[in-house]
């Protein structure tokens, strides 16, 4: 079974997100958690793109270490900067996204109905990949790239909390954190998808060091 009654998710971001994500013996956790608005915004990239890239960056080895990539950290920037002087940052984030997707797929391998931020079943990863491709040929790089490179854990989690959204009821299930259920019709609803992205973003901000893959179950 996917559920693990002993699973725990680490404390949330005390300065930015009230409360914590915690698994209980029943496997459920009443979510009374809301990220405070931090005012961290970036023009140019859509909110969903910023969420994908922000989570991919937060999981890098020099921050939360949820995956082992080094896309924008000092080591990765040095290596990629020598190989791809003009496009090192987009290339590094592409590597981060690949690592993040693999980590999520592994965590949720036993749950075929689970949709996570990097899933094929949601549009967010494709949107972020398209944005990164555009950045490779842009005459002036988007300031988001430098912002992400300069993140520490505090600024990363503050940015992911910037939507001020309550993630709603959450259930710890083995290596996953189920935030709710989606109908197939929701996948064609832009407003619903925007809400899904905000809830996912807030969930990552509150995970702490112990990784649990935030996800939604797809009905049907």
MIDOSE-1310 file (N, C-alpha, C; in nm, 2 decimals, decimal comma, always signed):
residues 220
xxxx	+0,08/-0,12/+0,00/+0,00/+0,00/+0,00/+0,09/+0,13/+0,00; +0,03/+0,23/-0,05/+0,10/+0,36/-0,06/+0,11/+0,43/+0,07; +0,01/+0,42/+0,16/+0,00/+0,49/+0,28/+0,11/+0,44/+0,38; +0,17/+0,53/+0,46/+0,26/+0,49/+0,56/+0,23/+0,57/+0,69
xxxx	+0,16/+0,50/+0,78/+0,12/+0,57/+0,90/+0,23/+0,63/+0,99; +0,35/+0,59/+0,97/+0,46/+0,64/+1,04/+0,53/+0,76/+0,97; +0,48/+0,79/+0,85/+0,55/+0,90/+0,77/+0,53/+1,03/+0,84; +0,63/+1,12/+0,83/+0,62/+1,25/+0,88/+0,68/+1,35/+0,77
xxxx	+0,62/+1,46/+0,76/+0,68/+1,57/+0,68/+0,73/+1,67/+0,77; +0,85/+1,73/+0,74/+0,92/+1,82/+0,83/+0,85/+1,95/+0,85; +0,89/+2,03/+0,95/+0,82/+2,16/+0,98/+0,81/+2,25/+0,86; +0,71/+2,33/+0,85/+0,70/+2,42/+0,75/+0,79/+2,54/+0,77
xxxx	+0,77/+2,64/+0,69/+0,86/+2,76/+0,70/+0,80/+2,85/+0,80; +0,87/+2,86/+0,92/+0,81/+2,93/+1,03/+0,79/+3,08/+1,01; +0,88/+3,13/+0,93/+0,87/+3,28/+0,91/+0,78/+3,31/+0,80; +0,75/+3,22/+0,71/+0,67/+3,25/+0,59/+0,54/+3,17/+0,59
xxxx	+0,53/+3,05/+0,64/+0,41/+2,97/+0,63/+0,37/+2,93/+0,77; +0,25/+2,96/+0,81/+0,20/+2,92/+0,94/+0,18/+2,77/+0,95; +0,20/+2,71/+1,06/+0,17/+2,57/+1,08/+0,28/+2,48/+1,02; +0,24/+2,35/+1,01/+0,33/+2,26/+0,95/+0,25/+2,15/+0,88
xxxx	+0,32/+2,08/+0,79/+0,27/+1,96/+0,72/+0,30/+1,84/+0,81; +0,21/+1,77/+0,85/+0,24/+1,66/+0,94/+0,14/+1,54/+0,91; +0,20/+1,42/+0,90/+0,12/+1,30/+0,88/+0,08/+1,25/+1,02; -0,04/+1,19/+1,03/-0,10/+1,14/+1,15/-0,12/+0,99/+1,14
xxxx	-0,14/+0,92/+1,24/-0,16/+0,78/+1,23/-0,27/+0,74/+1,14; -0,37/+0,82/+1,12/-0,48/+0,79/+1,03/-0,44/+0,81/+0,88; -0,32/+0,88/+0,87/-0,28/+0,92/+0,73/-0,33/+1,05/+0,68; -0,41/+1,12/+0,76/-0,46/+1,24/+0,72/-0,41/+1,36/+0,80
xxxx	-0,41/+1,48/+0,75/-0,37/+1,60/+0,82/-0,46/+1,71/+0,79; -0,53/+1,76/+0,89/-0,62/+1,88/+0,86/-0,53/+2,00/+0,83; -0,55/+2,06/+0,71/-0,46/+2,17/+0,67/-0,51/+2,30/+0,71; -0,45/+2,36/+0,81/-0,49/+2,50/+0,84/-0,36/+2,58/+0,83
xxxx	-0,31/+2,57/+0,71/-0,18/+2,64/+0,68/-0,19/+2,74/+0,57; -0,14/+2,85/+0,59/-0,15/+2,95/+0,48/-0,02/+3,02/+0,47; +0,03/+3,03/+0,35/+0,16/+3,10/+0,33/+0,13/+3,25/+0,33; +0,21/+3,32/+0,40/+0,19/+3,47/+0,40/+0,24/+3,53/+0,27
xxxx	+0,18/+3,63/+0,22/+0,23/+3,69/+0,10/+0,36/+3,76/+0,12; +0,46/+3,72/+0,04/+0,59/+3,78/+0,06/+0,63/+3,89/-0,03; +0,55/+3,91/-0,13/+0,58/+4,02/-0,23/+0,69/+3,99/-0,32; +0,74/+3,86/-0,33/+0,84/+3,82/-0,42/+0,78/+3,79/-0,55
xxxx	+0,80/+3,87/-0,65/+0,73/+3,84/-0,78/+0,84/+3,87/-0,89; +0,81/+3,81/-1,01/+0,91/+3,83/-1,12/+0,82/+3,85/-1,25; +0,84/+3,96/-1,31/+0,77/+3,99/-1,44/+0,83/+3,90/-1,55; +0,75/+3,87/-1,65/+0,80/+3,80/-1,77/+0,76/+3,66/-1,77
xxxx	+0,78/+3,58/-1,67/+0,74/+3,44/-1,66/+0,61/+3,42/-1,59; +0,53/+3,33/-1,65/+0,40/+3,31/-1,59/+0,42/+3,24/-1,45; +0,32/+3,26/-1,36/+0,33/+3,21/-1,23/+0,36/+3,06/-1,23; +0,29/+2,98/-1,32/+0,32/+2,84/-1,32/+0,46/+2,80/-1,36
xxxx	+0,52/+2,88/-1,45/+0,66/+2,86/-1,49/+0,75/+2,89/-1,37; +0,72/+3,00/-1,30/+0,80/+3,04/-1,18/+0,80/+2,92/-1,08; +0,68/+2,86/-1,06/+0,67/+2,75/-0,97/+0,75/+2,64/-1,01; +0,74/+2,59/-1,13/+0,82/+2,48/-1,17/+0,97/+2,51/-1,16
xxxx	+1,02/+2,62/-1,20/+1,16/+2,65/-1,20/+1,20/+2,67/-1,05; +1,12/+2,73/-0,97/+1,15/+2,76/-0,83/+1,16/+2,63/-0,75; +1,07/+2,53/-0,78/+1,08/+2,40/-0,71/+1,20/+2,33/-0,76; +1,23/+2,33/-0,89/+1,35/+2,26/-0,94/+1,47/+2,32/-0,88
xxxx	+1,48/+2,45/-0,86/+1,59/+2,51/-0,80/+1,60/+2,48/-0,65; +1,49/+2,48/-0,58/+1,49/+2,46/-0,43/+1,54/+2,32/-0,40; +1,51/+2,22/-0,49/+1,55/+2,08/-0,47/+1,70/+2,06/-0,50; +1,77/+2,16/-0,55/+1,91/+2,13/-0,59/+2,00/+2,10/-0,47
xxxx	+2,11/+2,04/-0,50/+2,20/+1,99/-0,39/+2,24/+2,10/-0,29; +2,26/+2,22/-0,33/+2,30/+2,32/-0,24/+2,19/+2,39/-0,15; +2,07/+2,35/-0,18/+1,95/+2,40/-0,11/+1,89/+2,28/-0,03; +1,77/+2,24/-0,07/+1,71/+2,13/+0,01/+1,77/+1,99/-0,02
xxxx	+1,83/+1,98/-0,14/+1,90/+1,85/-0,17/+1,80/+1,74/-0,20; +1,68/+1,77/-0,24/+1,58/+1,66/-0,28/+1,63/+1,58/-0,40; +1,70/+1,64/-0,49/+1,76/+1,57/-0,60/+1,91/+1,62/-0,61; +1,99/+1,55/-0,68/+2,13/+1,57/-0,67/+2,19/+1,66/-0,78
xxxx	+2,10/+1,73/-0,85/+2,14/+1,82/-0,96/+2,21/+1,95/-0,90; +2,29/+2,01/-0,99/+2,36/+2,13/-0,96/+2,34/+2,24/-1,06; +2,22/+2,25/-1,11/+2,19/+2,34/-1,23/+2,24/+2,48/-1,21; +2,20/+2,55/-1,10/+2,23/+2,69/-1,08/+2,33/+2,71/-0,96
xxxx	+2,37/+2,61/-0,89/+2,46/+2,63/-0,78/+2,60/+2,67/-0,83; +2,69/+2,70/-0,74/+2,82/+2,74/-0,78/+2,89/+2,64/-0,87; +2,89/+2,52/-0,83/+2,96/+2,41/-0,90/+2,90/+2,40/-1,04; +2,77/+2,39/-1,05/+2,70/+2,37/-1,18/+2,72/+2,49/-1,27
xxxx	+2,71/+2,61/-1,21/+2,73/+2,73/-1,29/+2,87/+2,74/-1,35; +2,97/+2,70/-1,27/+3,10/+2,70/-1,32/+3,12/+2,60/-1,44; +3,07/+2,48/-1,42/+3,09/+2,38/-1,53/+3,01/+2,42/-1,65; +2,88/+2,45/-1,63/+2,80/+2,48/-1,75/+2,84/+2,61/-1,81
xxxx	+2,89/+2,70/-1,73/+2,93/+2,83/-1,79/+3,05/+2,82/-1,88; +3,13/+2,72/-1,86/+3,24/+2,69/-1,95/+3,19/+2,62/-2,07; +3,10/+2,53/-2,06/+3,05/+2,46/-2,17/+2,95/+2,53/-2,26; +2,86/+2,61/-2,19/+2,76/+2,69/-2,26/+2,76/+2,83/-2,21
xxxx	+2,85/+2,91/-2,25/+2,87/+3,05/-2,18/+2,74/+3,13/-2,19; +2,66/+3,12/-2,30/+2,55/+3,21/-2,31/+2,42/+3,15/-2,25; +2,41/+3,02/-2,25/+2,29/+2,96/-2,21/+2,30/+2,87/-2,09; +2,40/+2,89/-2,01/+2,43/+2,81/-1,89/+2,31/+2,80/-1,80
xxxx	+2,25/+2,91/-1,77/+2,14/+2,91/-1,67/+2,02/+2,83/-1,72; +1,97/+2,85/-1,84/+1,86/+2,77/-1,89/+1,89/+2,62/-1,90; +2,02/+2,59/-1,94/+2,06/+2,45/-1,95/+2,06/+2,39/-1,81; +2,11/+2,47/-1,71/+2,11/+2,41/-1,57/+1,97/+2,38/-1,52
xxxx	+1,88/+2,47/-1,55/+1,74/+2,45/-1,50/+1,68/+2,33/-1,57; +1,71/+2,31/-1,70/+1,66/+2,19/-1,77/+1,71/+2,07/-1,70; +1,83/+2,06/-1,66/+1,89/+1,95/-1,58/+1,81/+1,93/-1,45; +1,79/+2,04/-1,38/+1,71/+2,04/-1,26/+1,57/+1,98/-1,28
xxxx	+1,51/+2,02/-1,38/+1,37/+1,97/-1,41/+1,38/+1,82/-1,44; +1,48/+1,77/-1,51/+1,49/+1,63/-1,54/+1,51/+1,55/-1,40; +1,59/+1,60/-1,32/+1,62/+1,54/-1,19/+1,49/+1,54/-1,10; +1,43/+1,65/-1,10/+1,31/+1,66/-1,02/+1,20/+1,57/-1,07
xxxx	+1,18/+1,56/-1,20/+1,08/+1,47/-1,25/+1,11/+1,32/-1,22; +1,24/+1,29/-1,23/+1,27/+1,15/-1,19/+1,25/+1,12/-1,05; +1,28/+1,22/-0,96/+1,26/+1,20/-0,81/+1,11/+1,18/-0,78; +1,03/+1,26/-0,85/+0,88/+1,25/-0,82/+0,83/+1,12/-0,88
xxxx	+0,87/+1,08/-1,00/+0,82/+0,96/-1,06/+0,86/+0,84/-0,97; +0,98/+0,84/-0,91/+1,02/+0,73/-0,82/+0,94/+0,73/-0,69; +0,92/+0,85/-0,64/+0,84/+0,86/-0,51/+0,70/+0,81/-0,53; +0,64/+0,83/-0,65/+0,50/+0,80/-0,67/+0,48/+0,68/-0,77
xxxx	+0,58/+0,60/-0,78/+0,58/+0,49/-0,88/+0,46/+0,40/-0,86; +0,42/+0,38/-0,73/+0,31/+0,28/-0,70/+0,17/+0,35/-0,71; +0,17/+0,47/-0,75/+0,04/+0,54/-0,76/+0,02/+0,59/-0,90; -0,04/+0,52/-0,98/-0,05/+0,55/-1,13/-0,14/+0,67/-1,15
xxxx	-0,23/+0,70/-1,05/-0,33/+0,81/-1,07/-0,27/+0,94/-1,02; -0,15/+0,94/-0,96/-0,09/+1,06/-0,90/-0,04/+1,16/-1,01; -0,08/+1,28/-1,00/-0,03/+1,39/-1,08/+0,06/+1,48/-1,00; +0,18/+1,50/-1,04/+0,27/+1,60/-0,96/+0,31/+1,71/-1,05
xxxx	+0,38/+1,80/-1,00/+0,42/+1,93/-1,07/+0,49/+1,90/-1,20; +0,56/+1,79/-1,21/+0,64/+1,77/-1,33/+0,58/+1,66/-1,42; +0,46/+1,62/-1,39/+0,39/+1,51/-1,46/+0,36/+1,55/-1,61; +0,35/+1,45/-1,70/+0,30/+1,48/-1,83/+0,15/+1,52/-1,83
xxxx	+0,08/+1,47/-1,73/-0,06/+1,50/-1,72/-0,10/+1,64/-1,69; -0,01/+1,72/-1,64/-0,03/+1,86/-1,61/+0,06/+1,94/-1,70; +0,02/+2,06/-1,74/+0,09/+2,14/-1,84/+0,21/+2,22/-1,79; +0,24/+2,21/-1,66/+0,34/+2,31/-1,60/+0,48/+2,28/-1,65
xxxx	+0,52/+2,16/-1,65/+0,66/+2,13/-1,69/+0,68/+2,17/-1,84; +0,59/+2,14/-1,92/+0,60/+2,17/-2,06/+0,61/+2,33/-2,08; +0,53/+2,40/-2,00/+0,53/+2,54/-2,01/+0,67/+2,60/-1,97; +0,72/+2,54/-1,86/+0,85/+2,58/-1,81/+0,96/+2,55/-1,91
xxxx	+0,96/+2,43/-1,97/+1,06/+2,39/-2,07/+1,05/+2,48/-2,20; +0,93/+2,52/-2,24/+0,92/+2,61/-2,35/+0,98/+2,75/-2,32; +0,95/+2,79/-2,20/+1,01/+2,92/-2,15/+1,16/+2,92/-2,15; +1,22/+2,81/-2,10/+1,36/+2,80/-2,10/+1,42/+2,79/-2,24
xxxx	+1,35/+2,73/-2,33/+1,40/+2,73/-2,47/+1,40/+2,87/-2,53; +1,30/+2,95/-2,50/+1,29/+3,09/-2,55/+1,41/+3,17/-2,49; +1,44/+3,14/-2,36/+1,55/+3,21/-2,30/+1,69/+3,19/-2,36; +1,70/+3,08/-2,42/+1,83/+3,04/-2,49/+1,86/+3,14/-2,61
xxxx	+1,75/+3,19/-2,67/+1,77/+3,28/-2,78/+1,73/+3,42/-2,75; +1,69/+3,45/-2,63/+1,65/+3,59/-2,59/+1,77/+3,68/-2,60; +1,75/+3,80/-2,65/+1,86/+3,90/-2,65/+1,91/+3,94/-2,51; +1,81/+3,95/-2,42/+1,84/+3,98/-2,28/+1,78/+3,88/-2,19
xxxx	+1,86/+3,81/-2,11/+1,81/+3,71/-2,02/+1,70/+3,77/-1,92; +1,60/+3,69/-1,89/+1,50/+3,73/-1,79/+1,56/+3,74/-1,66; +1,53/+3,84/-1,58/+1,59/+3,85/-1,44/+1,56/+3,74/-1,35; +1,46/+3,66/-1,38/+1,43/+3,54/-1,30/+1,54/+3,45/-1,29
xxxx	+1,62/+3,44/-1,39/+1,74/+3,34/-1,39/+1,84/+3,38/-1,28; +1,87/+3,51/-1,28/+1,96/+3,56/-1,18/+1,90/+3,55/-1,04; +1,77/+3,57/-1,03/+1,71/+3,56/-0,90/+1,71/+3,42/-0,84; +1,68/+3,32/-0,93/+1,69/+3,18/-0,89/+1,83/+3,14/-0,85
xxxx	+1,93/+3,19/-0,92/+2,07/+3,15/-0,89/+2,11/+3,21/-0,76; +2,06/+3,32/-0,72/+2,09/+3,38/-0,59/+2,01/+3,34/-0,47; +1,92/+3,24/-0,49/+1,84/+3,19/-0,38/+1,92/+3,12/-0,27; +1,87/+3,14/-0,15/+1,90/+3,05/-0,04/+1,77/+2,99/+0,00
xxxx	+1,77/+2,90/+0,10/+1,65/+2,83/+0,13/+1,54/+2,92/+0,18; +1,57/+3,02/+0,26/+1,47/+3,12/+0,31/+1,41/+3,19/+0,19; +1,49/+3,25/+0,10/+1,43/+3,32/-0,01/+1,35/+3,23/-0,11; +1,40/+3,11/-0,12/+1,33/+3,02/-0,21/+1,19/+2,99/-0,15
xxxx	+1,18/+2,95/-0,03/+1,05/+2,92/+0,03/+0,96/+3,04/+0,04; +1,02/+3,16/+0,06/+0,94/+3,28/+0,07/+0,87/+3,30/-0,07; +0,95/+3,28/-0,18/+0,90/+3,30/-0,31/+0,79/+3,20/-0,34; +0,81/+3,08/-0,31/+0,71/+2,98/-0,33/+0,58/+3,00/-0,25
xxxx	+0,59/+3,07/-0,14/+0,47/+3,10/-0,06/+0,41/+3,23/-0,10; +0,46/+3,29/-0,20/+0,41/+3,43/-0,24/+0,26/+3,44/-0,27; +0,20/+3,33/-0,31/+0,06/+3,33/-0,35/-0,03/+3,34/-0,23; +0,01/+3,32/-0,11/-0,07/+3,34/+0,01/-0,19/+3,24/+0,01
xxxx	-0,17/+3,11/-0,04/-0,28/+3,02/-0,05/-0,27/+2,91/+0,06; -0,39/+2,87/+0,10/-0,40/+2,75/+0,19/-0,39/+2,63/+0,11; -0,31/+2,53/+0,14/-0,30/+2,41/+0,05/-0,42/+2,32/+0,07; -0,50/+2,34/+0,17/-0,61/+2,26/+0,19/-0,58/+2,13/+0,26
xxxx	-0,67/+2,03/+0,27/-0,64/+1,90/+0,34/-0,53/+1,83/+0,27; -0,44/+1,77/+0,34/-0,32/+1,70/+0,29/-0,31/+1,56/+0,36; -0,28/+1,46/+0,28/-0,26/+1,33/+0,33/-0,13/+1,27/+0,30; -0,05/+1,23/+0,40/+0,08/+1,17/+0,38/+0,06/+1,03/+0,34
xxxx	+0,12/+0,99/+0,23/+0,11/+0,85/+0,18/+0,25/+0,81/+0,13; +0,31/+0,73/+0,22/+0,45/+0,68/+0,19/+0,54/+0,80/+0,15; +0,59/+0,81/+0,03/+0,67/+0,92/-0,01/+0,60/+1,03/-0,08; +0,47/+1,03/-0,07/+0,39/+1,13/-0,14/+0,31/+1,21/-0,04
xxxx	+0,26/+1,33/-0,08/+0,17/+1,41/+0,00/+0,06/+1,45/-0,09; -0,06/+1,38/-0,07/-0,17/+1,40/-0,15/-0,25/+1,53/-0,11; -0,27/+1,62/-0,20/-0,33/+1,75/-0,17/-0,48/+1,75/-0,21; -0,52/+1,65/-0,28/-0,66/+1,64/-0,32/-0,68/+1,56/-0,44
xxxx	-0,80/+1,58/-0,51/-0,84/+1,50/-0,62/-0,88/+1,59/-0,73; -0,84/+1,55/-0,85/-0,88/+1,63/-0,97/-0,96/+1,54/-1,06; -1,07/+1,60/-1,13/-1,14/+1,54/-1,23/-1,07/+1,57/-1,36; -1,10/+1,49/-1,46/-1,03/+1,51/-1,59/-1,07/+1,65/-1,65
xxxx	-1,19/+1,69/-1,62/-1,24/+1,82/-1,67/-1,16/+1,93/-1,61; -1,10/+1,91/-1,50/-1,02/+2,02/-1,43/-0,89/+2,04/-1,51; -0,85/+1,95/-1,59/-0,72/+1,96/-1,67/-0,74/+2,06/-1,79; -0,87/+2,09/-1,82/-0,89/+2,19/-1,92/-0,95/+2,32/-1,87
xxxx	-0,94/+2,33/-1,74/-0,99/+2,45/-1,67/-0,87/+2,54/-1,63; -0,85/+2,65/-1,69/-0,73/+2,73/-1,66/-0,74/+2,78/-1,52; -0,85/+2,82/-1,47/-0,86/+2,87/-1,33/-0,83/+2,76/-1,23; -0,88/+2,64/-1,26/-0,85/+2,53/-1,17/-0,70/+2,49/-1,17
xxxx	-0,64/+2,49/-1,29/-0,50/+2,46/-1,30/-0,42/+2,57/-1,23; -0,46/+2,69/-1,24/-0,38/+2,80/-1,16/-0,39/+2,77/-1,01; -0,51/+2,73/-0,96/-0,52/+2,70/-0,82/-0,44/+2,58/-0,78; -0,43/+2,48/-0,87/-0,35/+2,36/-0,84/-0,20/+2,40/-0,83
xxxx	-0,16/+2,49/-0,92/-0,02/+2,53/-0,92/+0,02/+2,60/-0,79; -0,08/+2,69/-0,75/-0,05/+2,76/-0,62/-0,05/+2,67/-0,50; -0,13/+2,57/-0,50/-0,13/+2,48/-0,38/-0,01/+2,39/-0,38; +0,04/+2,35/-0,50/+0,16/+2,27/-0,51/+0,28/+2,36/-0,46
xxxx	+0,28/+2,48/-0,51/+0,39/+2,57/-0,47/+0,40/+2,59/-0,32; +0,29/+2,61/-0,26/+0,29/+2,63/-0,11/+0,33/+2,50/-0,04; +0,29/+2,39/-0,10/+0,32/+2,26/-0,03/+0,47/+2,24/-0,03; +0,54/+2,27/-0,14/+0,69/+2,25/-0,14/+0,76/+2,35/-0,04
xxxx	+0,70/+2,46/-0,03/+0,76/+2,56/+0,07/+0,76/+2,51/+0,21; +0,66/+2,42/+0,24/+0,65/+2,38/+0,38/+0,71/+2,24/+0,40; +0,77/+2,18/+0,30/+0,82/+2,04/+0,32/+0,93/+2,02/+0,42; +1,02/+2,12/+0,42/+1,15/+2,10/+0,49/+1,24/+2,00/+0,42
xxxx	+1,33/+1,94/+0,49/+1,44/+1,86/+0,43/+1,39/+1,73/+0,39; +1,29/+1,67/+0,46/+1,23/+1,54/+0,42/+1,14/+1,55/+0,31; +1,18/+1,49/+0,20/+1,10/+1,50/+0,07/+0,98/+1,41/+0,07; +0,86/+1,47/+0,05/+0,74/+1,40/+0,02/+0,68/+1,46/-0,11
xxxx	+0,66/+1,39/-0,21/+0,62/+1,44/-0,34/+0,47/+1,49/-0,34; +0,45/+1,62/-0,34/+0,31/+1,68/-0,34/+0,24/+1,63/-0,47; +0,12/+1,60/-0,46/+0,05/+1,54/-0,58/-0,10/+1,56/-0,56; -0,17/+1,54/-0,67/-0,32/+1,52/-0,67/-0,35/+1,39/-0,74
xxxx	-0,45/+1,33/-0,69/-0,50/+1,21/-0,76/-0,60/+1,24/-0,87; -0,58/+1,18/-0,98/-0,67/+1,20/-1,10/-0,79/+1,10/-1,09; -0,91/+1,15/-1,08/-1,02/+1,06/-1,07/-1,05/+0,99/-1,20; -1,10/+0,87/-1,19/-1,14/+0,79/-1,31/-1,03/+0,70/-1,34
